[in-house]
């Protein structure tokens, strides 16, 4: 499925923007569902909502956003009188060209728990999803996949880690050749009470050294949310073996605390926990440098709290910047701020607010229905895509000159004629060769036209070969940087 979105202009009366952050345009997305998030994948964007996975392209120069293909989730379990017929898209994890899409489905009305779950293994060919295989909770003895909802893959790791709404944490070995999974380890959360019940995990992240896992969730009693927290596990980066280390509790005895979220910026010194409810604060944990253990927390109020009473999610841009997505019962706010890398303190600086009426509390959700649920930051292009599933739109926001978050464009200096760089063949099939008499030490980046870097190397001598085999056919930019000079060439990859 491929379709192009037309942008629309919103009435200025609906927007209150700081001068340094301005509204650009919006894209209608009539199929957009709740729980939507962006993931970077090669030269594309993956957009996940509760029902589908979308393969998208965004061109920062023209501001064009389009969906190239859609992968639709369908329940693969029989539905009876005790099992609700729904399928929820839990999350996405990416390893090289392989996409691992996780989903859970089938709420049992008798046991008040989840009946099924699966992991879909996908890749992309010719700008379309290609399904490789499925791992189902109903076959091959994989019952522990029931309720699977979030996955993560560490840096340079060969393991997929996942958590479930039934309190399990799992690890799978990834075959680097074809992406197929083999079971490695699991932990049964029934021995890990959170509040008065076993946890219902909602998010999982792995440490930079691949030796610690953090799984955030709430208790598994739907009518009363009396326990939230983050469970910690040690993991062997060679075998994937999991060992439970303990749970840090947060905001106990609050019926509104559902779908907690946490984030760990680069540097791995602090973990930030927010809850999807009515708190205008976040909790910051220190991470022990020796064993990655969470050590206490500080609950920090954010101001002005009237504009973002519910801090839903914090996403970090490097180690010193962040975006917080917040809302209340009348509107939503995107906050840009800075982070002290030593103390971990967050400072909220600039706000983008769209005032739209939100509905009353729904019967299924315990929190106000949110507006903004995800962002994609193009830092060097000073553009931000904001997901707004309530209004079925993707908003494009500009970061303007004058903002402390503005990134000045990189100057492109022409090199003298006697320093010609040779890049061939062009068009290329599977590789390009680059030659220059002083190429050694040059930083060479292969970039999509959107500005996203897909490969980066440092030349060790005056001639290099770069493998393009895993890149889709398209136009790319080759950026060479050395000694303050930058040169950019355009190449075409085709079969």
C-alpha positions as CSV (number, residue, x, y, z in Angstrom):
1,X,0.0,0.0,0.0
2,X,1.4,3.4,-1.0
3,X,-0.2,6.8,-0.5
4,X,1.0,10.4,-0.2
5,X,-0.2,12.8,2.4
6,X,-1.3,16.3,1.6
7,X,-0.4,18.8,4.2
8,X,-2.9,21.1,5.7
9,X,-2.6,24.4,7.6
10,X,-4.2,24.6,11.1
11,X,-5.9,27.8,12.2
12,X,-3.5,30.0,14.1
13,X,-6.0,30.3,16.9
14,X,-5.3,26.6,17.7
15,X,-1.6,27.1,18.2
16,X,0.5,28.8,20.9
17,X,4.1,28.5,20.0
18,X,7.3,29.9,21.5
19,X,8.9,32.1,18.8
20,X,11.9,29.8,18.7
21,X,9.7,26.8,17.8
22,X,7.1,27.3,15.0
23,X,4.4,25.2,13.4
24,X,5.2,24.3,9.7
25,X,2.4,22.0,8.5
26,X,0.4,18.9,9.3
27,X,-0.2,15.7,7.4
28,X,-3.6,13.9,7.5
29,X,-3.2,10.3,8.7
30,X,-6.8,8.9,8.8
31,X,-5.6,5.4,9.8
32,X,-3.4,6.5,12.7
33,X,-4.2,4.7,16.0
34,X,-3.2,5.3,19.6
35,X,0.2,4.2,21.0
36,X,2.0,5.5,17.9
37,X,5.8,5.7,17.8
38,X,8.6,6.3,15.3
39,X,11.5,4.0,14.7
40,X,14.5,4.7,12.4
41,X,15.2,2.0,9.8
42,X,17.8,2.4,7.2
43,X,16.7,5.3,4.9
44,X,13.1,5.0,6.2
45,X,10.8,5.8,9.1
46,X,8.8,3.0,10.7
47,X,5.6,4.3,12.3
48,X,3.9,1.9,14.7
49,X,0.4,2.2,16.1
50,X,-1.9,-0.2,17.9
51,X,-2.9,-2.1,14.7
52,X,-0.4,-1.5,12.0
53,X,3.2,-0.9,11.1
54,X,3.8,1.7,8.4
55,X,6.9,2.1,6.2
56,X,7.4,5.8,5.6
57,X,9.6,8.4,3.9
58,X,10.2,12.0,5.0
59,X,12.1,14.4,2.9
60,X,13.4,17.3,5.1
61,X,14.1,19.6,2.1
62,X,10.6,19.5,0.6
63,X,8.7,18.5,3.8
64,X,7.1,15.7,1.9
65,X,5.8,12.7,4.1
66,X,4.5,9.6,2.6
67,X,3.6,6.0,3.5
68,X,5.1,3.4,1.2
69,X,3.6,0.2,2.6
70,X,1.5,-1.1,5.6
71,X,1.9,-4.3,7.5
72,X,-1.4,-5.2,9.2
73,X,-1.5,-7.2,12.4
74,X,-4.1,-9.9,12.6
75,X,-4.9,-12.2,15.5
76,X,-3.7,-15.8,15.0
77,X,-5.6,-17.5,17.8
78,X,-9.2,-18.8,17.9
79,X,-11.7,-16.5,19.6
80,X,-14.3,-18.1,21.9
81,X,-16.9,-16.7,24.4
82,X,-14.2,-16.0,27.0
83,X,-11.6,-14.3,24.8
84,X,-12.0,-10.8,23.4
85,X,-11.3,-10.4,19.7
86,X,-8.6,-7.8,19.5
87,X,-5.0,-7.5,18.5
88,X,-2.6,-4.9,19.9
89,X,0.7,-3.9,18.4
90,X,3.2,-3.9,21.2
91,X,6.5,-2.6,19.8
92,X,9.4,-2.9,17.4
93,X,13.1,-3.9,17.6
94,X,15.6,-3.6,14.8
95,X,18.8,-5.4,14.0
96,X,20.6,-4.5,10.7
97,X,18.0,-5.1,8.0
98,X,15.7,-7.2,10.2
99,X,12.6,-5.9,11.9
100,X,11.1,-7.7,14.9
101,X,7.5,-6.7,15.4
102,X,5.8,-7.8,18.7
103,X,2.1,-8.0,19.4
104,X,-0.3,-9.4,21.9
105,X,-4.0,-10.2,21.6
106,X,-7.0,-12.0,23.2
107,X,-8.1,-10.8,26.6
108,X,-9.6,-13.7,28.5
109,X,-12.7,-12.4,30.3
110,X,-12.6,-15.2,32.8
111,X,-8.9,-15.1,33.9
112,X,-8.5,-11.3,33.2
113,X,-5.3,-12.0,31.3
114,X,-3.8,-12.3,27.8
115,X,-4.2,-15.4,25.7
116,X,-1.7,-14.9,22.9
117,X,1.2,-13.1,21.4
118,X,3.7,-13.3,18.6
119,X,6.8,-11.9,17.1
120,X,6.8,-11.2,13.3
121,X,10.2,-11.2,11.5
122,X,10.2,-8.7,8.6
123,X,12.5,-7.0,6.2
124,X,12.1,-4.4,3.5
125,X,12.6,-5.0,-0.2
126,X,11.8,-2.5,-3.0
127,X,10.2,-0.2,-0.5
128,X,7.8,-2.9,0.7
129,X,7.6,-5.1,3.8
130,X,8.6,-8.7,3.3
131,X,7.5,-11.2,6.0
132,X,10.2,-13.8,6.8
133,X,8.5,-15.8,9.5
134,X,6.3,-15.7,12.7
135,X,6.8,-16.9,16.2
136,X,3.5,-17.7,17.8
137,X,2.5,-18.4,21.4
138,X,0.2,-21.1,20.2
139,X,2.8,-23.3,18.5
140,X,6.2,-24.8,19.2
141,X,5.8,-24.6,22.9
142,X,6.2,-20.8,23.0
143,X,3.4,-20.1,25.5
144,X,5.7,-17.6,27.2
145,X,5.1,-15.2,24.3
146,X,1.5,-14.6,25.6
147,X,1.1,-10.9,26.1
148,X,4.5,-10.0,24.6
149,X,4.5,-6.2,24.1
150,X,8.0,-4.6,24.0
151,X,11.4,-5.6,22.7
152,X,14.9,-4.1,22.6
153,X,18.3,-5.0,21.1
154,X,21.5,-3.6,22.7
155,X,24.3,-2.0,20.9
156,X,26.4,-4.6,19.1
157,X,24.3,-7.3,20.7
158,X,23.1,-10.5,19.1
159,X,20.1,-10.9,21.4
160,X,16.5,-9.7,21.3
161,X,15.1,-9.0,24.8
162,X,11.4,-8.8,25.3
163,X,8.9,-8.4,28.1
164,X,5.2,-9.4,28.4
165,X,2.0,-8.2,30.0
166,X,2.0,-11.5,31.9
167,X,5.2,-10.6,33.8
168,X,7.9,-12.5,31.8
169,X,11.2,-11.2,30.5
170,X,12.7,-13.2,27.6
171,X,15.9,-13.4,25.5
172,X,16.4,-14.8,22.0
173,X,19.6,-15.4,20.0
174,X,19.5,-13.6,16.6
175,X,21.0,-15.5,13.6
176,X,23.0,-12.8,11.9
177,X,22.5,-14.4,8.5
178,X,18.7,-14.6,8.3
179,X,17.4,-12.9,11.4
180,X,15.8,-16.1,12.8
181,X,15.4,-16.4,16.6
182,X,16.3,-19.2,19.0
183,X,15.1,-19.2,22.6
184,X,17.8,-18.4,25.1
185,X,16.3,-17.6,28.5
186,X,13.2,-16.4,30.4
187,X,12.2,-15.2,33.8
188,X,8.8,-15.8,35.2
189,X,7.5,-12.7,36.9
190,X,5.1,-14.6,39.2
191,X,8.0,-14.5,41.7
192,X,8.3,-10.8,41.4
193,X,5.3,-9.0,43.0
194,X,4.8,-5.4,42.1
195,X,2.3,-3.9,44.5
196,X,-0.2,-6.7,45.3
197,X,0.1,-8.6,42.0
198,X,2.8,-9.9,39.5
199,X,3.9,-7.1,37.2
200,X,2.4,-6.4,33.7
201,X,5.5,-5.2,31.9
202,X,5.1,-2.5,29.3
203,X,8.6,-1.4,28.3
204,X,12.1,-2.9,28.3
205,X,15.5,-1.4,27.7
206,X,19.1,-2.7,27.8
207,X,22.2,-1.0,29.2
208,X,25.0,0.2,26.9
209,X,27.2,-2.7,28.0
210,X,24.5,-5.3,27.4
211,X,24.8,-6.6,31.0
212,X,21.6,-5.1,32.5
213,X,17.9,-5.0,31.6
214,X,15.3,-2.7,32.9
215,X,11.6,-3.6,32.6
216,X,8.9,-1.1,33.5
217,X,5.3,-1.9,34.4
218,X,2.4,-1.9,36.7
219,X,0.6,-4.6,38.7
220,X,-1.6,-7.1,36.8
221,X,-4.8,-6.2,38.5
222,X,-6.9,-4.2,36.0
223,X,-9.4,-2.7,38.5
224,X,-6.8,-1.1,40.8
225,X,-3.4,0.1,39.8
226,X,-1.6,-0.2,43.2
227,X,1.9,-0.8,42.1
228,X,4.3,0.6,39.6
229,X,8.0,0.1,39.2
230,X,11.1,-0.9,37.2
231,X,12.4,-4.4,37.5
232,X,16.1,-5.0,36.9
233,X,17.8,-8.1,35.5
234,X,21.4,-8.9,34.9
235,X,22.1,-10.6,31.5
236,X,25.0,-12.5,30.1
237,X,26.0,-10.8,26.8
238,X,27.4,-14.1,25.5
239,X,24.5,-16.5,26.4
240,X,21.6,-14.2,27.0
241,X,21.0,-15.8,30.5
242,X,18.7,-13.6,32.6
243,X,18.9,-13.2,36.4
244,X,16.4,-11.1,38.4
245,X,18.0,-8.4,40.6
246,X,15.1,-6.6,42.2
247,X,12.4,-4.0,41.6
248,X,12.4,-0.3,42.3
249,X,8.9,0.9,43.2
250,X,7.4,4.3,42.2
251,X,4.1,6.1,42.8
252,X,2.4,3.3,44.8
253,X,-1.3,3.3,45.6
254,X,-2.5,5.5,42.7
255,X,-5.3,4.2,40.6
256,X,-4.3,6.5,37.7
257,X,-0.8,5.1,37.2
258,X,-1.0,3.1,34.0
259,X,1.5,2.6,31.2
260,X,4.7,3.9,32.9
261,X,7.5,5.1,30.6
262,X,11.2,5.5,31.2
263,X,14.3,6.6,29.3
264,X,18.1,6.2,29.7
265,X,20.3,8.8,27.9
266,X,23.7,8.0,26.5
267,X,26.3,7.9,29.2
268,X,24.2,5.5,31.4
269,X,24.3,7.5,34.6
270,X,20.6,8.1,35.2
271,X,17.2,6.6,34.4
272,X,14.2,8.8,34.2
273,X,10.7,7.4,35.0
274,X,7.4,9.0,34.1
275,X,3.9,7.7,34.5
276,X,0.9,8.1,32.2
277,X,-1.3,9.9,34.6
278,X,-1.6,13.3,36.4
279,X,1.9,13.9,37.7
280,X,3.7,17.1,36.8
281,X,7.0,15.5,37.9
282,X,9.4,12.8,36.9
283,X,11.6,10.4,39.0
284,X,15.3,10.2,38.4
285,X,17.3,7.1,39.5
286,X,21.1,7.0,39.7
287,X,22.7,4.0,37.9
288,X,25.6,2.4,39.7
289,X,28.6,2.3,37.4
290,X,29.8,-1.1,38.7
291,X,26.7,-3.3,38.4
292,X,24.1,-0.9,36.7
293,X,21.9,-1.2,39.8
294,X,19.3,1.5,40.3
295,X,20.1,3.5,43.5
296,X,17.2,5.5,45.0
297,X,15.4,8.2,43.2
298,X,14.6,11.9,43.3
299,X,11.1,13.1,42.4
300,X,11.4,16.4,40.6
301,X,8.5,18.8,39.8
302,X,8.4,20.5,36.5
303,X,7.3,24.1,35.8
304,X,5.1,25.5,34.5
305,X,3.0,22.6,35.6
306,X,-0.3,24.1,34.3
307,X,0.8,23.6,30.6
308,X,2.0,20.0,31.0
309,X,0.4,18.4,34.1
310,X,0.9,14.9,32.7
311,X,4.4,14.1,31.7
312,X,3.9,11.0,29.5
313,X,7.3,10.4,27.9
314,X,10.9,11.8,27.8
315,X,13.1,11.2,24.8
316,X,16.8,12.2,24.9
317,X,18.7,13.8,22.0
318,X,22.3,12.8,22.8
319,X,23.4,13.4,26.3
320,X,22.4,17.0,26.9
321,X,19.0,17.6,25.3
322,X,15.6,16.1,25.6
323,X,12.0,16.4,24.5
324,X,9.1,15.7,26.9
325,X,5.6,14.8,25.7
326,X,3.0,16.0,28.1
327,X,-0.8,16.5,28.3
328,X,-3.7,17.2,30.5
329,X,-7.5,17.1,29.9
330,X,-7.5,20.2,27.7
331,X,-4.4,20.0,25.5
332,X,-0.9,18.7,24.8
333,X,2.5,20.1,25.0
334,X,5.9,19.3,23.6
335,X,8.7,20.6,25.8
336,X,12.3,21.0,24.8
337,X,14.9,21.1,27.5
338,X,18.5,20.6,28.5
339,X,20.1,18.0,30.8
340,X,23.1,18.3,33.0
341,X,25.1,15.2,32.1
342,X,26.8,15.1,35.6
343,X,23.8,15.7,38.0
344,X,21.1,14.5,35.6
345,X,19.0,17.6,36.3
346,X,16.5,18.5,33.5
347,X,15.6,22.1,32.7
348,X,12.5,22.7,30.7
349,X,13.2,25.6,28.3
350,X,10.9,25.9,25.3
351,X,7.3,24.8,24.7
352,X,5.1,23.9,21.7
353,X,1.5,23.7,22.6
354,X,-1.6,22.9,20.6
355,X,-4.8,23.6,22.4
356,X,-7.4,21.0,21.3
357,X,-10.3,19.8,23.4
358,X,-9.7,16.3,24.8
359,X,-12.5,13.8,25.5
360,X,-13.5,12.7,29.0
361,X,-11.9,9.7,30.6
362,X,-12.7,6.6,28.6
363,X,-13.9,3.4,30.2
364,X,-10.9,1.4,29.0
365,X,-8.1,3.8,29.8
366,X,-7.5,5.2,33.3
367,X,-5.8,8.3,32.0
368,X,-6.9,11.2,29.7
369,X,-6.6,10.2,26.0
370,X,-3.3,11.7,24.9
371,X,-2.5,13.8,21.9
372,X,1.2,13.6,21.3
373,X,2.7,10.1,21.6
374,X,5.9,10.2,19.7
375,X,8.5,12.3,17.9
376,X,11.2,12.0,15.3
377,X,14.0,14.7,15.6
378,X,16.0,15.8,12.6
379,X,18.5,17.7,14.6
380,X,20.8,19.0,11.9
381,X,17.8,20.0,9.8
382,X,16.1,21.7,12.7
383,X,12.8,19.8,12.2
384,X,10.7,17.7,14.4
385,X,7.9,15.3,13.4
386,X,5.2,15.0,16.1
387,X,2.7,12.1,16.2
388,X,-0.9,13.2,17.1
389,X,-3.1,10.1,17.0
390,X,-6.1,11.8,18.7
391,X,-6.4,14.2,15.8
392,X,-5.1,11.7,13.2
393,X,-2.2,13.9,12.1
394,X,1.6,14.1,11.9
395,X,2.7,17.7,12.7
396,X,5.9,19.2,11.3
397,X,7.6,21.7,13.7
398,X,10.5,24.0,12.9
399,X,13.3,24.8,15.4
400,X,14.2,28.4,14.4
401,X,17.4,30.4,14.6
402,X,17.5,32.0,18.1
403,X,16.5,28.8,19.9
404,X,19.3,27.3,22.0
405,X,18.3,24.0,20.3
406,X,19.0,25.4,16.8
407,X,21.8,23.7,14.9
408,X,23.6,26.0,12.5
409,X,24.0,24.6,9.0
410,X,27.3,23.0,8.2
411,X,29.2,25.1,5.7
412,X,30.3,23.3,2.6
413,X,33.6,24.6,1.5
414,X,34.9,23.9,-2.0
415,X,38.2,22.3,-2.2
416,X,40.9,23.6,-4.6
417,X,40.9,22.2,-8.1
418,X,44.2,20.4,-7.4
419,X,42.6,18.3,-4.7
420,X,40.0,16.5,-6.8
421,X,38.3,13.5,-5.2
422,X,37.5,10.5,-7.4
423,X,34.3,8.5,-6.5
424,X,33.5,5.6,-8.8
425,X,31.6,3.8,-10.2
426,X,28.6,6.1,-10.3
427,X,25.9,4.8,-10.7
428,X,27.1,2.0,-8.4
429,X,25.8,-1.5,-7.7
430,X,27.3,-2.9,-4.5
431,X,30.2,-0.7,-3.7
432,X,32.0,2.6,-4.4
433,X,35.7,3.4,-4.5
434,X,37.0,6.7,-3.3
435,X,40.5,8.1,-4.0
436,X,42.3,11.3,-3.0
437,X,46.0,12.1,-2.3
438,X,45.2,13.0,1.3
439,X,42.1,10.9,2.0
440,X,43.6,9.2,5.1
441,X,41.9,10.6,8.2
442,X,38.9,11.9,6.4
443,X,35.5,11.2,7.9
444,X,33.3,9.7,5.2
445,X,29.5,9.6,5.6
446,X,27.0,8.0,3.4
447,X,23.7,9.9,3.8
448,X,20.2,9.6,2.6
449,X,18.7,12.7,0.9
450,X,16.7,13.2,4.1
451,X,20.0,13.9,5.9
452,X,20.0,10.6,7.8
453,X,23.5,9.0,8.0
454,X,23.4,5.3,7.0
455,X,27.1,4.6,7.1
456,X,30.2,6.4,8.5
457,X,33.8,5.4,8.4
458,X,37.2,7.1,8.9
459,X,39.6,6.5,5.9
460,X,42.8,4.7,7.0
461,X,44.6,5.4,3.8
462,X,44.2,7.4,0.5
463,X,41.8,4.9,-1.2
464,X,38.8,3.1,0.3
465,X,36.1,0.8,-0.8
466,X,32.6,1.2,0.7
467,X,30.1,-1.7,0.6
468,X,26.6,-0.5,-0.4
469,X,25.1,-4.0,-0.7
470,X,22.7,-3.7,2.2
471,X,21.4,-0.2,1.1
472,X,18.2,0.0,-1.0
473,X,18.4,1.5,-4.5
474,X,18.3,5.3,-4.2
475,X,20.3,8.5,-4.4
476,X,22.7,9.1,-1.6
477,X,25.1,11.9,-0.5
478,X,28.8,11.1,0.2
479,X,30.1,13.7,2.7
480,X,33.8,14.0,3.3
481,X,35.1,16.0,6.3
482,X,38.7,16.8,7.2
483,X,40.5,19.7,8.6
484,X,37.5,22.0,8.7
485,X,36.7,21.4,5.0
486,X,33.6,19.5,3.8
487,X,32.9,18.2,0.4
488,X,29.6,16.5,-0.7
489,X,29.1,14.3,-3.7
490,X,25.9,12.7,-5.0
491,X,25.8,9.1,-6.0
492,X,23.2,6.7,-7.3
493,X,22.9,3.1,-6.1
494,X,21.1,0.8,-8.6
495,X,21.2,-2.8,-9.7
